[in-house]
């Protein structure tokens, strides 16, 4: 039979002491998973902190890819679209051929953000602040390249079409004449 520990006993002071040293089992397991995930995933991994997507950059730095995704969302903002659609739209820039130009463009974007008082483009917390930074760069060749690529990269994804109410091309289904062309019940 075990007697209850005295309030001043050494056993109780060791378990409740804020000066405890070492790791608990829970902390050890959590840190082991984090370290193991870092080894498995690799260095070029970009993951959404609030969504279920991830992308492993091959030619671009992970920070560059994350900035490019944020830039894409700020150029064509759609609250209904998840970041994974923007990742697919800019994935084509993650090549060895495009990397130097993209890295230089993102460096210029970060420099513009620093000129506006932010540590970098991603650190500009408000969308309005980021839009001001983008407006300052909108005449640059880099901005025009990204904006132009997003038009097809984002809007040509068939998975995006239903989110905008677009049913796709109509020719293969008999054309618009037979599919509601003259539905004007709103009149």
C-alpha positions, 0 to 999 in steps of 0.5 A: 500500500502506497501512502499519499506523498507529503506536500513537501516531499521530493517526489511531488516537487520533481513532478510539478516543478517548473524547473524540470529538465529534459523532454516529456514523451509527448515532446520527444515524439512530436520533435521526432515526427517533425525531424523525420518529416523534414528528412522525408520531404526534402528541402524544396517543400512548400506547404500551406499552413491552413490547407491540405496541399503541398508542392515540392519545388525542383528549381526554385527556392521554396520561399520563391515558390511561396512568394510566387503563389501569394503573388498569383493569388493577389493578382487574380484573387478568388475567395472560392479557389484554394491555393492548390489551383494557384500552385498548378498555375505557377508550377510551370515556372519551376524549371531550370530554364525559368528559375533565374528570371523568376528568382530575380523577379521575386528578389525585385518584388521583395525589394519593393516590399522592403521599400514599403516597410515590410521585411519581404512580400510575404511579410506584408500581412494585408492584401491591400499592402501587397496590391500597392507593391504589385501596382508599383511593379505592374509595368515590369516584364516580370509582372507581365509575364506572371500575369499573362501566364496566370490567365491560361494557367489558372483559368484553363484548369477544368477543375476550376470551371465549375467553381465559376459556373462555367460548364465548359465548351458546348460544341461536343454537347450539341452547341449552345442553341440546344443547351439553353441559348434562348433561356431568358426567363429573367426577362 
